[in-house]
Amino acid sequence: MAFIPDILEYFDHIFSTYLTKFVGALLYLLIGIVLGRLGSRLVHKILHELAFDSFVRNHTEIKVSLEELVSRLVEYLIYFIAILIALRKLGLVSGVLQFVAAAIIILIIVSVILGLKDFIPNIIAGMRMQQKGYFSIGDKVSVRDAERVVEGAITSITLLETVIKTKHGDILYIP
């Protein structure tokens, strides 16, 4: 007769230990999904209120919706963090998984920084040029490099570049 209470106690221990971990992990995943969607919508709304896409489209040649891209990145980052928290709740996160996750996050951050290292100074310079009105479309300019002088007329000014058409019909893009 002592056998049945031992079995019941064993199952009670298993269910109380593992079931609570499993339910907790599911709760973390659900909270992560909700926070990911809310965070994505919030970032998209903020960028839309700032007219980020129209600003970028008007001043650059970029046609991709950056509002959508940034909001999706925020959403997936929150999902990724929620998955890691759920795995930790289940006791499945090892040092190796944490190392891989950290390496991926660092790789993404470094890629973004390297991708923007030339982009940000060009935008700042373009904004300054447009605010100060140093040049306007149709102005005649000359550009020097180490070997020669090139003369032409400005045909386009954006935040990222100034386009010059030479007398010979060549197009120069100057960041």
N, C-alpha and C positions, 0 to 999 in steps of 0.2 A: 504494500500500500504506500510505502514511502516513495515508490518509483513515480507515480503520477504527480504528486506535488513537486518533485524535482524537475520533471519535464515542464510543468506549468511555470515554474520559477525560471527555468532556462529560457522558454519562449517569451516570458514577460521581460526578462533582461534584454534579449535580442531586440524585441519590438520597442522597448523603451529607449534603448541606446540608438539603434540604427534608424528606426522610424522617425525619431525626432530630428536626427541629422538630415534625413532625406526630406522631410517636410520643411526644415529650415533652409536647405539648399534650394528647394522649389520656390520658397518665399523670396529668397534673394534673387533668383532668376526672374520672377515676376516683377519684383520691385525694379530690377535692372531694365527690364523691357519697358516698363512705364516711364522710368526716369530717362531712358534713351530716347523714347519718342517725344517726351516733354522737352528735353534738352535740345533735340533736333529742331522741333517747332519753334522754340524760343530763340535759338541762334538764327534760324531762317527768318523769323519775324523781325528781329533786331537788324539783320543785314538788309532786309527788304525796306524797313523804315528808313534806313540810312541811304537807300537807293544805291546800294553797292553795285549790283549788276549793271544798272544803267550808267553809273559813273565809270565803271571799268570798260564797258562797251563803247562809250562815247570818247574815251581818252586812250584806248589801246585797241589792238587788233584781236583781242581775246573774245571769242564768241561763246565760250563755255559758261554755263550758269555757275558762277562761283558761290552764290548763295546756296544753291543745292549741294554743291560739292562739299563745302565747309560744314553744312548742317548734317550731311550724311557721315562725314568723318567723325563729328562729335557723337552722333548716334552709335556708330560702330565701336568707338572707343569706350563708351559707357557700357555697351553690351559685353565687350571683352573684359572689362573690369568686373562686371556682374558674374560672368562665367568663372573668373578666377576666384571670386569670393565664394561662390557656390561650391567649387571644387575644394576649396580650403575647408568649408563647413563639413564636407563629406570626408575630409582627411585624405584626399587624393592628390593634393598639391605637394609636389616634392621640390627640393632645391633646384633640380634641373628645370622643371617647368617654370619656376619663378625666374630662373636665369634666362631662359628662352623668351619669356614674356618681356623681361626688362630689356633684353637685346633688341627685340622687335620694336619696342617703344623708342629706344634710343636711336635705332636705325631710321625710324619714321621722322623723328625730330631732326636728326642730322640731315636727312634728305630734304626736308622742308627748308631748313636754314640755308643749305647749299643752293637750293633752287631759288631762294629769294635774295641771295646776296648781291646779285646784279640788278634785280628787279626793283627793289626798294629804293636804292639811290637814284635810279633812273626816273622813278615816279616822283620822288621829291624834287629832283632837278626839273622835271617837266612841269610840275605844279608851280615851281618858282618862276620858270620862264613864262608861263601863261599869266601868272599874277602880275609880274613886273612888265610884261609886254615887250620884252627885249626884241623879239622878232615877230613878224606877221607874214601871212601867206603872200607870196609875190615879191618879198624882199630879195635883193641880189646879195649873195654872200660869197666869200671865198674861204676854202678849207685847206689848211696846209697839213701835209704829212712829211715824213722824213725826206722824200724824194721830189715832191712836186706840189704845185698849188692848183686846186680845182675850184672853178667858179661856176655858179649856177643860181637858180631861183628856188626859193622855198615853195614847195607845193603842198605840204601837209605838216602840221605840228600836232603831235599827240603827247600824252604823258610819258610814253616810253621812247619815242623817237621823233626826229625831225627828218623829213624827206626832202631831198634837194635834187632837182633835175638840171643836169649840165647842158651846156650849149650843144654838145654832141648827142644829146638824148639819153645819156646814162643816168641811172637813178642811184643816188647815194642815200643810205639809211644811217643816220647818226644818232646814237643813243643819247 
